[in-house]
Amino acid sequence: MRTIGVAERRARLGRQHFLIKAGRSVEDVATGLIGLHSSDPASVYLSVRSRLAGATQAPLEDALYERRTLVRMLGMRRTLFVTTPELAAVIDAACTKVIAETWRKRITTMLEEQGVTTDGAAWLRAAERDTMAALHEHGELAGAQLTKLVPALSAKLHYGSGKWAADVGMTTRVLFQLSAEGAIVRGRPRGTWISGQYRWIPTDVWLGAPLPSIPTQEASATLLRAWLASFGPGTMADLRWWTGWTAKQTTAALGANDVEEVTLDDGTTAFVLADDVAPVRTRAHWVAFLPGLDPTTMGWRDRDWYLGPHGPTLFDTNGNAGPTVWADGHVVGGWGQRADGTVVYRLLERVDAATKKKVDAERNRLTAWFDGVRVTPRFRTPLEKELAAG
């Protein structure tokens, strides 16, 4: 069994994630990373910027809203991703459909337990039908607009207790359900490129056809193969964490692919595709300022080989990554923005003079790219908050 050490893993990361050599297009980047995390809308633009030479916001907006060669969807671990329609169909079958089934059972039970209706399943089906009818009639609509058109969406469910109690409208719940089932997608935001308030539109209208139906086992095998091509080697823990799958589903997807077992430096068994066992080396030196929730930073469950001891400083308490500074395949610091939009950073490890010069140059390029726009990450981390307040 071949050993793939930390140095080789870092070389693979730089090559596979377009950090040594830039991608050819936004679609190229989104495909190569399987999806771009979109829980924080600005992260998508910043992730593309780090991997596409000279990228502004325009190519991504064109792909998302004009050519529609990319789509924003609910994916792995109930997380928003921007990916291609082809991969969206795979993710939908391999991951999202299960989320939809679980969510439907939960909502119908709550509707009955809280006295909204005596038949939660029928109530939810009717609300979904009326919501889809409104979208087909009126086109892209925001949640508030839909609530005015569909009376059922004004109903509320009670969550929590004590000071954590809240009444939540059914608009969010019904739209989540329809999104998880692939019936609707998020269209244009109501604001600028940093806005997370999206309009909704039927998938078949937005993309010209519904997402293709793919058998779950076939989709799972395809998704696992794509992950290993982009992120391998990965452990069973990495695979299950990233996909949100059970051990049974993960094992079956591995068995459906031609994979090889390898050993990591710490003796852990990991997997690569059978045609990807050749050693990977690089002499290239690179730096990158990656955003919070970047696919690379969030790509594995076991992160010591590229994150070191910096997790408590660069992640929030729920495991969400903040903005990070990278050099040659590992995290060396973090960054943030001051009130005037200026990018500031702090190194958490020593780097040589040549690397420090590259870091400073990239910081200046990123400040110019923002052009005065300040982005506050949705999930704030200790170092980012400290830098932003400085």
N, C-alpha and C positions, 0 to 999 in steps of 0.2 A: 504494500500500500504506500503510495507516494505521499510525502509530507509537503504541504504548502505552508510556508512560514509567513510571518508578518510582513516581511519585505516584499514578498511576491504578491500577497493580498493587496498591499498598497499600490503596487504597480498595476495590478489588474483593475483596481478601483479607478485609478486615473485614466486608464485606457478605455474601460467599458463605460464610464460615465461622462465622456466628452470633456474631461478636465485637462488632458494632455493635448488632445487634438479636438478642435471645435466640431460640432455637428454641422450638417449641410442645410438643415431647415428646422423650423419649430416642430414639424411632424417627425423628423428624424430624431430629435431630442426626446419628444414625448414617447415615441415607440421604444427607443433604446433604454429609457428608464421605466417603461411599462406604464407610467402615469406620473403626473406632476401633482404633488399635494396642493389642494386648493381650499382647505379649511380657512386659510388666511389668503385672501385674493391676491395680495401683493406678492406672495411667495412664488406664484406661478411665473410672473414676469421676471422676478429676480433669478429664479432657477434657470430660465431660458437665457437671460442675459449672461450668466456665468459660462454658458456652453455654446453660444452662438455668436461668432465674431461680429461686432458692430450692431448687435441687436438693440432696437428700440422697442417701445410698446407696440408699435404699429403692426409688425408681422404676426404677433400673437393675436391681436384683436382681429386682424383680417382672417386668420385661420379659424378663430372661434365664432365670429359673428357674420362674416361675409361668405367665405368659401365653405365654412363649417366642416373642415377637415379635422377639427378637434372638437370634442364635446366635454362638458363638465357633468360628471355623474357621481352617484354614490357608489363607493367601491369597497375595498378591503377594510375590515374593522369599522364599518359605518363611517368611513372617512371620505371626504370629497376629493376626487381626482379629476384632472384634465388629461384626456387620452384620445386616441383615435377611435372612430366609430367601430372599426374592426376589433380592437382590443376591448372596447366597451361591451361588445356582445359577449366576449369571452369572460370578462370580469362579472358581468351580469349573471351568467349561468353558473359560474364557479363559486361566486361569493354572495352577490347581492340578493339573489332569489331566496336564500335561506334567511337572510335578514328580514326580508319582506314577510315571510311566513311567520316568523317569531313575532314581529311587530304587530301583525294583524291579530294574532291571538291575544296579545297583551291589550290592545286597544279595545277590542270587542268585549273583553272581560271587564275592563274599567268602565265602559259605557253602561253596562248592565249593573255593576256593583254600585255605581254612583247615581243611579236612577235617571240617567239621560234617556234610556230606552229599555224596553224589555227584550229586545232582539238586537244585540250589538252588531251581529254580522250583517243583518239586513239594513240597519241604519248606516253602517259604513259603506256598503255597496251603493246605497242611494246617494250618499254624499259624494262618493267618487264619480258616479254617473253624472250628477249635476255639475260637478267641477269640470269634468272633461267636456261637457256640453258647452259650458261658458267659455272655456279656452278655445274650442273649435269655432265658436261664434265670434268671439271678440279678438282672438289673436293673443299675443304676449300680454300677460297680466301679472302684476305684483300680488302678493298675498292679501294686502289690504283691499285691493280692487276686487279680488275674488270673494272676499268676505261679504262685500256689499251685494254681490250678484247671487250668492249661494247662501240662503238663510241658515242652513244646517251648520255652516262653518262658524257661526257665532256661538255655538255651544261651547262649554268649558269643562275641563277635567281638573280635579284637584290633585296636586302633587305635594308630597312632603308633609311635614308637621312642624308646629311651633314657629320659630323665626325663619325656618327654611320652607314654610308652606307657600304655595303659589297656585293660582288658578290660571291654567293655560288654555288658550283658545284652540279649537279643533282645526283651524286653518293650517297651522304648522304640522299637526299630526296627519291630516289627510294628504297634504302635499308630500310629506315624507314617505307615506305609504305608496302613493302613486309613483314617486321617484324611485323608490326601492324596487318597484315592479317594472321599471323601465318604461312606464306609460308617458311620463313627462320628463323634461330636462330643464335645467336652468338656462335661460337665454341671456339677453343683455342685462347688465346691472343698471340700476336706476341712477347711479352716479358715475364717477370717474373710474379709472382702472383700479383704484384701491378700494372701491365699494364692494360690500358683500351682500347688498340688497338686490337680489336678482328677480327678473321677471320669469314667469313660467310659461312653457309652451309644450303642446303634445310632441312626443318624439317623432312620430311619423310626419308631422308637419315640418319640424325643424330640420330633420335629416333626409326627408323625402321618402322614408319607409320606416317601419318599426325595426327595432334591433332584431337581427336574425335569432332564431331559436336554436340553441346548441345543447346537446345532451350534457348533463352535469359532469359525467366522468370524462368526456372528451374535452370539455372546457377546462376542467381542473388540470388535466395532463398538459394542455397547451399553456396554461398560465404558469405552471411550475417550470416548464421548459424555458419560457421566456424569462422567468426570474433567475434561474441558474445561469442563463446566457449573460445576464446583466449584472448579477450580484454574486454568482458563485465564486469560490466555494461557500456553501452555507450549511449550517447544522440543521438537524430536525427542529430544534427550538427556534432557529431563525425562520425556517419555512412556516411553521405553525403560527408564529407571532405575526409575520408579515401578511399572511393570507387570512388569519383568523379561523383556520380550519381545525377540525378534530384530528386526532392522531390517525384515525381510520382513513379519512379522506386524504390526508397527506401521504400516508403509506401507499395507498392505491395509486395516487398520481405519480409517485416515484416509480412504482412498479410498471407503470404504463410508458415510462421513458427509458432511454438507454443512458444510464448514469453510471458513474464510477465513484467508489468511496475513496476518500483521501483522509490523511491525518493532519490536523492543525498542530501548531507549535506546542500547545498544552496537552496534546494527546487526544483531543476530542475528534470524533469521526464527523466528517462533513461530506458533501456531495458536489460533484461537478458533472457537466454533461460529458459523455464518453469521448466526444471529439474535442474536448477542451482540457485535456490532461497535460499538454505540452507546457514546459516551463515558460513563464512570462517574466521578462525583465525589461527595464527601461532606464536610460540615463537622463531622461528628460526631467527638468526641475520646473515645478509650477506652483502657483499660489492661487487661491480663490476665496472670495467672500461669499459664502453661501447663506441664503436666508433661513429664517426659522422654518421648520418643517420641511426642509429640503429633502428630496428623495434619497440622496446619499447619506445624509446624517441620520435619517430615519429608516435606513434600509435593512438593518439587522437588529436582532434582539441583543446579541452579545457584541458589545461595542468596544471593549477594552483595547483591541488591536488598532483602532484608529482614534478613539476618544481618550484613552488613558484615564487619569483620575479626575477629569474635568466635568463629569456629569452633573454634580450638584451645582456647579457654577453656570453651566450652559444649557441645562434642561430645567423645566419647571417641575413641580412636585408630582404632576400627573404624567410625566414622561414625554412632554412635548419639547422638541429641540428649539433653541433660540438661534439667533444669527451667529455663525461660526467663521473663523479664519482658518484656512487649510494651507498646508505646505507639503507637497510630495506624498500625499496619501494619508495624512493624519491631521488632526485638529491641533492647532498651536495657539488659538486664542479666540476671542469673540469680538463682535462689533455692535455698534448702535448708531443712532443719529441724535444730534443735538437739536434744539428747537428751530434753528435756522436751516436744518437739513444737512448740515455738515456731518460726514461719516467719521466716527472716531472708533478706535480699536484698542484692545489691550492684549498683549502677548502673555500667554500662560506658560510658555516654554521658551527656552533660549533658541535663537536661530542665528545662522551666520549672517555676515554683513550683506552678502549678495541676496539672500532671501529677504532680509529686512528691507532692502531697497525695492524689491519686487512688491512686498506688502504695501509699502508707502505709495508706490505708483498705482497699485490697484485701488487703494483707498481713494486716491485723488480721482481716478476714473469713475469710481462709483458715485462719489459726491457730484461730479459733473453730470452723470447720467440721471440722478434724481432731479437735478435742475430746480432745487428749492423745495421740492415736494418732501414732506416728512411722513414716514410710514411708521406707525406704532404697531408692533407685532401683536397679534390677537392673544398669543400665549407668551406672557412676559417672563423673563428669566432674571435671576439675580444680577448677573453681569450686565445684561442689556439695560436694565432699569438704572443701574449705577452709572453707566456710560451716558445714558440719555439725560440724566440729571446733572451731569458735570458741566 
